[in-house]
Structures are given as structure tokens and as C-alpha cells.
Amino acid sequence: MKRGLLALSPIVVLLAVYLAMSLASGDFYRISISVAFVAAAVYAVMALRNISRSLQERVSVFSEGASDKNIMYMIWIFVLAGIFAATAKAMGAVDATVHFTLRFVPVEFLPAGIFMAACFVSLSIGTSVGTIVALTPVVTGLATQLGSDTAQMVAIVVGGAFFGDNLSFISDTTIAATMTQGCNMRDKFRTNLLIVLPAALVSLGLYLFLGLSGAGDCVGMDAAAEWYKATPYILVLVCAITGVEVLMVLVLGIASTLIVGLACGSLSVVSFCEEAGRGVLSMGELIIITLMAGGLMNMVKQSGGFDFITRAITNRISGKRGAESAIAGLTVLTDVCTANNTIAIITVGPIARDLSQRFGISPRKSASLMDTASCFAQGVLPYGAQLLMASGLAHISPIEIIPHLYYPMAIGVMVVLSIIFQFPRIKE
């Protein structure tokens, strides 16, 4: 018992240090979680002497976890995704996508139109924060012009943003979930879609109902959308859905961004390289955290921590429903503690994979449960990056947005229903 608790103590140190720093500063994003990971890593190397009496050997165990092939593959994807996101934005693809999807929206369908636009943009660019940054200023202006509830309109954007965060092939949560569970992205997408599609359709129907009281005028964008600048996102989406390997998808996306940017004059070779460098640097912290998390989890695993927690959980659950509940619950708990859904998935991933193997859960189902549960938790956290960003851009309180977050709450309900009624049915 004592050895098991000691083996898990690095995770406790990680969460305790991060929570303590965040509460002391009064801001969950003022101090990087990488600092907490460094503190936990140093503690693990010093404290877990049951792995080896030699400090050098304990560091080697940490390094083996950090350099795991799945971690390295994940970093490849993060780097290319960062380059694609930065260069496409600089080329004008984000603005073109926003304007193209919102160019003409009838007022009575405005809430539904905004939700669909946010879903499409987030699915294309693979980031909820990027979608919120792109759409919130537009939506805030529309709400002011039409006299609508700003908090409600911004909540629609946040909900749609998590649709893509959960499903996009280039989302870091999708990458982390599939890599930790060892499943194909296309399989995870199909399974995940069956879980969240009802929530999306219910939310869309609700937004259609909410928009019925509006007038029948059209709200047009001020400038004509340069639709061709959105082609890199469309190419990435089509290639990913058709099963092209994710690294090749990102390479094609980057190449198409350069070609379109040069053709329309919005990028030069020099500016493209500058933006590509910024894209790599933008992923720096996430890469460091991923390396630290891989090493830390290997230390916990080698000292028996995962075996201990798996036994403790297994003793209290029976069958697939219990195991799936544990996977979803641990993901939500970790996300609440770290306010980062990617880190929650990376942290819980090894435990989820072990539980899946023990109880015969498909890897694509466990990946979908982790991704969806983390998006639910992150979507309603008032101190999460998404709500803080949205409320800051709209100049309102995050608390005002939460009651209108229909889609994040709906996917939380769908996770529970998926566990209870054991759907979707999967044949490997």
C-alpha cells in the first residue's frame, strides 16, 4: 500500500504544485504548468529509489519515457501542426474561412449559422482557442448591432469550437488520445462522431429555435471573402477524412499554404519561413510538457504506480461500464486540476490503455471517451483558456457564458449515455 502511494506521489506533487502556484497568483494561466512538471520530475527522480539506487539510472528511466516512439511521433505532429496553423493564418486562411462561412446569414438563423461556422472552422484548424479568437470579435459585433445577448452568442462560438477540438485530425487532443491508446485517427473519428453527433444536432435544433424570433433580414460581411485562401483547410479536412496519414496531411497543408500564399501575394518565401518559425516556437511549451509528461509517467509506471491504481480501480469496478466510467472520470478530474485537456489526456492515457486491455474496451472507444470527457470539462471551466479568452474578447465574465454552453454540457451527457447503453457498438 505504502509503496503504491509513493509511486503515485509524483502525480500528487504535479497537481499540488500547479494548484498552489495558480491559487497563489490568482490566475491559472499566469504560471506555466511546465514549472509544475519540472518540480514533479525532479521529485520523482529523487524520491523513487525503488527503481534504482543510482541517480543516473533513474534519470535514464525518465529519459526512456520521454523518448518513447509515441511521444516522438506526437512531437513530429505538433511541430508540423504549428507550422501549418501559423503560415495558414498569416496567409489569410483563417479570415477567409470565417468570412466565407459567415458571409450571408439570415437573422432568424443567426445562432445556428454561428454554431455551424464555429464547427467548420474548428474542425478545419483543429484548435478551439484559435476558433474563439477568430469568431468572437465578429459575433460580439453582431450581438451589439442586433441587440442580442452577447454571452449567449459567445457561448455558441465556444460550443462550436469544442466540436472541432474534439474531432479534428490536427487537434492536439485527438493526437494525444489516439497516440496514447494506439488507435487509428480515422477509426477514432468515426467512433467519436457517433457519440457527439446527437449532441451537435440537438444543439443546432435549439439554436434554430432560439433564432426564430429574429427578423428576416440578411446580415452580410463587409468585404467579399477571398474563398480560395480557405483551400488549405479544405484540403487538410478532405485528406484527413479520406484516410491520408496525418503527417502527410500536414505536409500537404503546409505546401498548399505556401502555393496559395505566393500566388495571391499574401506570403513571400521569407515571410513564410518567418511564420513557420513562429509556428514551431508556438508549440515549444506543449512539446516540453509532452516530454516531461512521458518521462514522469514512465517513472510512475516503472515504480508500480499504474499497477497500484489499476488494482485499486479494478477492485471497485466490474465490466466495461465500470472501466469506461473510470476512464472518463479520471480524465475529467485531471482536467479540472490542470485546466488543460491535452495534459489530462496525456496523463490519464497509460491508465486508460491498461484498463481497456483488461476489460476488452476498443482503443477507439477509450480514445473517444477521453477526448470527449476532456472537452466537456474544459468547455465549462471558468478558468479554462477558452472561456477566459472568449470573455476577455467580449468584455464579459466567464460566469455569464457558462449557462449558455449547451453543446459542451450535451457532450458530457452523451459520454454518460455512451457508457450506460454501451454505444457505439464496435467490431474490431
C-alpha positions in Angstrom: 0.0 0.0 0.0 2.7 2.5 1.0 4.8 1.6 -2.0 1.9 2.2 -4.3 1.1 5.5 -2.8 4.8 6.5 -3.0 4.8 5.5 -6.7 1.8 7.8 -7.3 3.2 10.7 -5.3 4.8 12.4 -8.3 1.4 12.9 -9.8 0.2 14.3 -6.5 3.2 16.7 -6.4 2.4 17.8 -10.0 -1.2 18.7 -9.2 -0.4 20.2 -5.8 2.4 22.4 -7.2 0.3 23.6 -10.1 -2.8 24.3 -8.0 -0.7 26.1 -5.3 1.0 28.3 -7.9 -2.3 29.1 -9.6 -4.1 29.9 -6.4 -1.2 32.0 -5.1 -1.1 34.0 -8.4 -4.9 34.2 -8.7 -4.6 33.1 -12.4 -4.4 29.6 -13.7 -2.5 30.8 -16.8 -0.1 33.2 -15.2 2.4 30.5 -14.3 3.1 27.7 -16.8 2.2 24.1 -15.9 5.7 23.2 -17.3 7.1 24.5 -14.0 4.9 22.0 -12.1 6.1 19.2 -14.4 9.7 20.1 -13.7 9.1 20.1 -9.9 7.3 16.7 -10.1 10.1 15.3 -12.4 12.8 16.3 -10.0 10.9 14.9 -7.1 10.3 11.6 -9.0 14.0 11.2 -9.8 15.0 11.9 -6.3 12.2 10.1 -4.4 11.5 6.9 -6.4 14.6 5.0 -5.2 12.8 1.6 -5.6 13.5 1.9 -9.4 17.3 2.0 -8.9 19.7 3.2 -6.2 21.7 5.0 -8.9 20.6 8.6 -9.7 22.0 8.2 -13.2 19.8 5.1 -13.8 16.7 6.8 -12.5 17.4 9.7 -14.9 17.8 7.1 -17.7 14.3 5.6 -16.9 12.9 9.1 -17.1 14.6 9.7 -20.4 13.4 6.4 -21.8 9.8 7.5 -21.2 10.4 11.0 -22.7 11.9 9.5 -25.8 9.2 6.8 -26.3 8.4 6.4 -30.0 4.8 7.5 -29.5 5.9 10.7 -27.7 8.4 11.4 -30.6 5.7 10.8 -33.2 3.4 13.2 -31.3 6.0 15.9 -31.3 6.5 15.5 -35.1 2.8 16.2 -35.5 2.8 19.1 -33.0 5.7 20.8 -35.0 4.0 20.4 -38.4 0.6 21.4 -37.0 2.2 24.5 -35.5 3.8 25.4 -38.9 0.6 24.8 -40.7 -1.5 26.8 -38.3 0.9 29.8 -38.2 1.5 30.0 -42.0 -2.1 29.5 -42.9 -3.2 32.3 -40.5 -0.6 34.6 -41.9 -1.7 33.8 -45.5 -5.2 34.8 -44.6 -6.8 31.4 -44.5 -8.5 32.0 -41.1 -10.1 35.3 -42.1 -11.2 33.8 -45.4 -12.7 30.8 -43.7 -14.6 33.0 -41.2 -15.8 35.4 -43.9 -16.7 32.6 -46.3 -18.8 30.7 -43.7 -20.5 33.9 -42.3 -20.8 35.9 -45.4 -24.6 35.8 -45.6 -26.6 34.6 -42.6 -30.3 35.4 -42.2 -31.0 36.8 -38.7 -33.6 34.2 -37.9 -30.9 31.5 -38.4 -28.0 33.5 -36.9 -27.4 31.4 -33.8 -27.5 28.2 -35.9 -25.3 29.8 -38.5 -22.7 30.9 -36.0 -22.7 27.4 -34.5 -22.2 25.7 -37.8 -19.4 28.3 -38.7 -17.6 27.6 -35.4 -17.9 23.9 -36.0 -16.5 24.1 -39.5 -13.7 26.5 -38.6 -12.6 24.5 -35.5 -12.8 21.2 -37.5 -10.6 22.8 -40.1 -7.9 24.4 -38.0 -8.0 21.9 -35.1 -8.0 24.4 -32.2 -10.7 25.7 -30.0 -8.7 28.8 -28.9 -8.0 29.7 -32.5 -11.6 29.4 -33.4 -12.7 31.6 -30.4 -10.1 34.2 -31.3 -11.2 34.3 -34.9 -15.0 34.3 -34.4 -15.6 36.1 -31.0 -14.9 39.6 -32.3 -17.3 39.1 -35.3 -20.0 37.6 -33.1 -19.7 40.3 -30.4 -20.1 43.0 -33.1 -23.2 41.2 -34.5 -24.7 40.9 -31.0 -24.2 44.6 -30.3 -25.7 45.5 -33.7 -28.8 43.3 -33.3 -29.3 43.9 -29.6 -28.8 40.2 -28.8 -27.4 38.6 -25.6 -23.6 38.8 -26.0 -22.9 36.0 -23.5 -25.3 33.7 -25.4 -23.7 34.5 -28.8 -20.2 34.0 -27.5 -21.2 30.7 -25.8 -22.4 29.4 -29.3 -18.9 30.1 -30.6 -17.3 28.3 -27.6 -19.6 25.3 -28.1 -18.8 25.0 -31.8 -15.1 25.5 -31.1 -15.1 22.3 -29.0 -16.8 20.4 -31.8 -13.6 20.7 -33.8 -11.3 20.4 -30.8 -12.9 17.1 -30.1 -13.0 15.7 -33.7 -10.4 17.5 -35.8 -7.5 15.3 -37.1 -5.0 18.1 -36.3 -6.3 18.8 -32.8 -3.7 18.1 -30.1 -6.4 16.3 -28.0 -7.1 13.9 -30.9 -3.4 13.4 -31.5 -2.8 12.7 -27.8 -5.8 10.4 -27.4 -5.0 8.3 -30.4 -1.3 8.0 -29.7 -1.8 7.0 -26.1 -4.5 4.4 -27.0 -2.8 3.1 -30.1 -5.7 3.5 -32.5 -6.1 5.0 -36.0 -7.3 8.6 -36.2 -9.9 7.7 -38.8 -11.4 5.0 -36.5 -11.4 7.3 -33.6 -13.1 10.0 -35.6 -15.9 7.6 -36.7 -16.5 6.3 -33.2 -16.2 9.8 -31.6 -18.7 11.3 -34.2 -21.3 8.7 -33.2 -21.1 9.8 -29.6 -21.2 13.6 -30.2 -23.3 13.9 -33.3 -26.6 13.7 -31.4 -25.3 16.5 -29.1 -24.4 18.6 -32.1 -27.8 18.1 -33.7 -29.7 18.8 -30.5 -27.7 22.0 -30.0 -28.3 23.0 -33.6 -32.0 22.4 -33.3 -32.0 24.5 -30.1 -30.2 27.4 -31.9 -32.7 27.2 -34.7 -35.5 27.6 -32.2 -33.7 30.5 -30.4 -33.3 32.3 -33.7 -37.0 32.1 -34.8 -37.9 35.4 -33.2 -35.5 37.4 -35.4 -36.3 39.4 -38.4 -35.8 38.0 -41.9 -33.1 40.4 -43.0 -29.7 39.1 -44.0 -26.5 40.1 -42.3 -23.7 40.4 -44.8 -20.0 40.6 -44.2 -18.4 43.9 -45.1 -15.9 42.5 -47.5 -16.1 39.8 -50.1 -14.5 36.7 -48.9 -11.3 35.5 -50.7 -12.6 32.0 -50.6 -9.6 30.5 -52.4 -7.5 31.3 -49.3 -9.5 28.7 -47.4 -8.4 25.9 -49.7 -5.5 24.6 -47.4 -8.1 24.0 -44.6 -10.4 22.3 -47.1 -7.6 20.1 -48.4 -6.5 19.1 -44.9 -10.1 18.2 -43.9 -10.7 16.2 -47.1 -7.4 14.3 -47.0 -7.8 13.5 -43.3 -11.3 12.2 -43.6 -10.3 10.0 -46.6 -7.6 8.3 -44.5 -4.4 10.0 -45.6 -1.7 9.6 -42.8 -1.7 12.6 -40.5 2.0 13.6 -41.2 1.3 13.6 -44.9 -1.9 15.6 -44.4 0.0 18.3 -42.6 2.8 18.4 -45.2 0.2 18.8 -47.9 -1.5 21.5 -45.9 1.8 23.4 -45.5 2.7 23.0 -49.2 -0.7 24.3 -50.3 -0.5 27.2 -47.9 2.8 28.2 -49.5 1.5 27.8 -53.0 -1.7 29.8 -52.4 0.2 32.4 -50.4 2.7 33.0 -53.1 0.0 33.0 -55.8 -2.1 35.6 -54.2 0.8 37.7 -52.9 0.0 37.4 -49.2 3.2 35.5 -48.5 6.7 35.5 -49.7 9.3 32.8 -49.2 10.9 34.8 -46.5 7.7 35.7 -44.7 6.6 32.0 -45.0 9.8 30.9 -43.3 9.4 33.5 -40.6 5.8 32.4 -39.8 6.9 28.7 -39.9 9.5 29.5 -37.3 6.9 31.2 -35.1 4.6 28.2 -35.6 7.4 25.8 -34.3 8.1 28.1 -31.3 4.3 28.3 -30.5 4.4 24.6 -29.9 7.5 24.8 -27.7 5.8 24.7 -24.3 3.4 21.9 -25.4 6.4 19.9 -26.7 8.3 20.3 -23.4 5.2 19.4 -21.4 4.8 16.3 -23.5 8.4 15.2 -23.0 8.2 15.8 -19.2 4.8 14.0 -19.0 6.2 11.0 -20.9 9.2 10.8 -18.6 7.2 11.3 -15.5 4.6 8.7 -16.4 7.4 6.2 -17.1 8.8 6.8 -13.7 5.4 6.2 -12.1 4.9 3.1 -14.3 8.3 1.6 -13.5 7.8 2.1 -9.8 4.5 0.3 -9.8 2.2 3.3 -9.7 -0.1 2.3 -12.6 -0.3 -1.3 -11.4 -1.4 0.1 -8.0 -4.0 2.5 -9.3 -5.3 -0.1 -11.8 -5.7 -2.7 -9.0 -7.4 -0.1 -6.8 -9.8 0.8 -9.5 -10.3 -2.8 -10.7 -11.3 -3.9 -7.2 -14.2 -1.4 -7.3 -15.4 -1.9 -10.8 -16.7 -4.8 -12.9 -17.2 -5.0 -16.6 -16.8 -2.5 -19.4 -19.2 0.1 -17.9 -17.1 0.5 -14.7 -13.9 0.7 -16.7 -15.3 3.2 -19.1 -16.6 5.3 -16.2 -13.2 5.2 -14.6 -11.5 6.4 -17.8 -14.0 9.3 -18.3 -14.0 10.2 -14.6 -10.2 10.3 -14.3 -9.9 12.4 -17.4 -12.5 14.9 -16.1 -10.8 15.0 -12.6 -7.3 15.6 -14.1 -8.7 18.3 -16.5 -10.3 20.1 -13.6 -7.0 20.1 -11.7 -4.8 21.1 -14.7 -7.2 23.2 -16.7 -5.7 21.7 -19.9 -7.5 18.9 -21.8 -4.4 17.8 -23.7 -2.4 17.3 -20.5 -5.3 15.5 -18.9 -5.4 13.0 -21.8 -1.6 12.5 -21.8 -1.7 11.9 -18.0 -4.6 9.5 -18.0 -3.7 7.8 -21.3 -1.5 5.0 -19.9 -4.0 4.1 -17.2 -6.9 4.2 -19.8 -4.9 1.9 -22.1 -4.3 -0.6 -19.4 -8.0 -0.6 -18.3 -9.0 -1.0 -21.9 -6.9 -4.1 -22.4 -8.1 -5.6 -19.1 -11.8 -5.1 -19.8 -11.8 -5.6 -23.6 -12.6 -1.9 -24.4 -11.8 -0.9 -28.0 -8.9 1.5 -28.2 -11.0 3.8 -30.4 -13.7 3.9 -27.7 -11.3 4.7 -24.9 -9.7 7.4 -27.0 -13.1 8.9 -27.8 -14.2 8.8 -24.2 -11.0 10.6 -23.0 -11.2 13.2 -25.7 -14.9 13.9 -25.3 -14.8 13.9 -21.5 -11.8 16.3 -21.5 -13.6 18.6 -23.9 -16.7 18.6 -21.7 -14.7 19.5 -18.6 -12.5 22.1 -20.4 -15.6 23.6 -22.1 -17.3 24.5 -18.8 -14.3 25.5 -16.7 -14.5 29.2 -15.9 -10.7 29.3 -15.5 -10.0 27.4 -18.7 -8.2 29.1 -21.5 -11.2 29.0 -23.9 -13.7 30.7 -21.6 -11.0 33.2 -20.4 -10.2 34.1 -24.0 -13.8 34.4 -25.1 -14.8 36.5 -22.1 -11.8 38.7 -22.5 -12.5 39.4 -26.2 -16.2 40.0 -25.4 -15.6 42.0 -22.3 -17.9 39.9 -20.1 -17.5 37.5 -17.2 -16.8 33.8 -17.9 -19.6 33.0 -15.4 -22.1 34.8 -17.8 -21.1 32.4 -20.6 -21.5 29.1 -18.7 -25.3 28.9 -18.5 -25.4 29.1 -22.3 -22.9 26.3 -23.1 -25.4 23.9 -24.4 -23.0 21.8 -26.6 -20.3 21.2 -24.0 -22.9 20.1 -21.5 -24.6 18.0 -24.1 -21.4 16.0 -24.9 -21.0 15.4 -21.2 -24.4 13.8 -21.2 -23.6 11.8 -24.3 -20.5 10.4 -22.6 -22.6 9.1 -19.7 -25.2 7.7 -22.1 -22.5 6.1 -24.2 -21.2 4.3 -21.1 -24.6 3.2 -19.8 -26.0 2.0 -23.0 -22.7 0.8 -24.4 -22.8 2.5 -27.8 -21.4 2.7 -30.4 -21.1 -1.0 -31.0 -17.6 -1.6 -32.3 -16.3 -4.6 -34.2 -12.5 -4.7 -34.4 
